[in-house]
Each structure stands twice: as C-alpha cells, then as structure tokens.
Amino acid sequence: QVQLVESGGGLVQAGGSLRLSCAASGRTFSAYAMGWFRQAPGKEREFVGRITWSTGSPYYTDSVKGRFTMSRDNAKNTVYLQMNSLKPEDTAVYYCAAKPSPVPGPTAGYTYWGQGAQVTVSS
C-alpha cells in the first residue's frame, strides 16, 4: 500500500507563491512518475504536470508553464510543486498521484492518490 500526503496549501493573493509537497510512503515505494492534478469547484479534474523519479524530467500543461515548477527529493520520497505568479483561476484542490509504470499518455496510469490540498488565490 502506498500513501501520498500533500501539504502546503493555503490562501494567497494573486501574484503570490505557494509550494506544495507530496510525501510518499509505503512498504516499498516505487513509481515511474509523480503527477499533480487539480480540481476547481464545478469543474473536472485537470492535469497540471508530472515529474519522473529517475531523471526528474518535468512536463507541464500549458496553463502553468513558466509559473509552476516541479521537483523531487528521491531520498525523502517527496515531490514539490512550486507555484509562482498565482492567479485566481489557479484556485482548486491540488492532488498528487503516483504512476507506477510508464503507461503512455500524460494523464494515464496514476494508481495512487493523495487526499488533496486546497489552494485559494484571492484577487
């Protein structure tokens, strides 16, 4: 069993920054990649980006490119989502997820999910 725990959400003014963390634990945690998703009220869940464990190669959806940065600390089994220049439309519950194997497609293959962290950006 793998557990993912997000932290670092909160309320910030537009233009501000927040950093989310996602700590993974379990009997033997191993994943091909970790992804971040978000879901705003009344909207479908949206893919934000992913980072591979082995190489740290990131991939972002267009709406966050240049503003969000993903990183990982393999020793701590933790991934981070640094969010800068936040906009009100970034308001959502942010989820991290683990992709155990390289299933084709940026949003496919995520098996384990965290409980979510609320991010609220005020205008």
Long-range contacts (C-beta under 8 A, 24 or more apart in sequence): 1-26, 1-27, 2-26, 2-29, 2-31, 2-98, 2-111, 2-112, 3-112, 4-96, 4-97, 4-98, 4-112, 4-113, 4-114, 4-115, 5-114, 5-115, 6-94, 6-95, 6-96, 6-114, 6-115, 6-116, 6-117, 7-117, 8-117, 9-94, 9-117, 9-118, 9-119, 10-118, 10-119, 10-120, 11-120, 11-121, 11-122, 12-86, 12-119, 12-120, 12-121, 12-122, 13-121, 13-122, 14-86, 14-87, 14-88, 14-121, 14-122, 14-123, 15-85, 15-86, 16-86, 16-121, 17-82, 17-83, 17-84, 17-85, 17-86, 18-83, 18-86, 18-119, 19-80, 19-81, 19-82, 19-83, 20-80, 20-81, 20-83, 20-94, 20-96, 20-117, 20-119, 21-78, 21-79, 21-80, 22-78, 22-79, 22-80, 22-81, 22-96, 22-114, 23-76, 23-77, 23-78, 24-77, 24-78, 24-79, 24-98, 24-112, 25-77, 29-77, 29-98, 30-100, 31-98, 31-99, 31-100, 31-112, 32-99, 32-100, 32-101, 32-102, 32-109, 33-98, 33-99, 33-102, 34-70, 34-72, 34-79, 34-96, 34-97, 34-98, 34-99, 35-96, 35-97, 35-98, 35-99, 35-106, 35-107, 35-110, 36-70, 36-79, 36-81, 36-94, 36-95, 36-96, 36-97, 37-94, 37-95, 37-96, 37-97, 37-107, 37-110, 38-90, 38-92, 38-93, 38-94, 38-95, 38-119, 39-92, 39-93, 39-95, 39-116, 40-89, 40-91, 40-92, 40-93, 43-92, 45-95, 46-92, 47-106, 47-107, 48-81, 48-94, 49-81, 50-99, 50-106, 51-79, 59-106, 64-90, 83-119, 86-119, 86-121, 87-121, 88-121, 88-122, 88-123, 89-121, 90-119, 90-121, 91-119, 91-120, 91-121, 92-119, 93-117, 93-118, 93-119, 94-118, 94-119
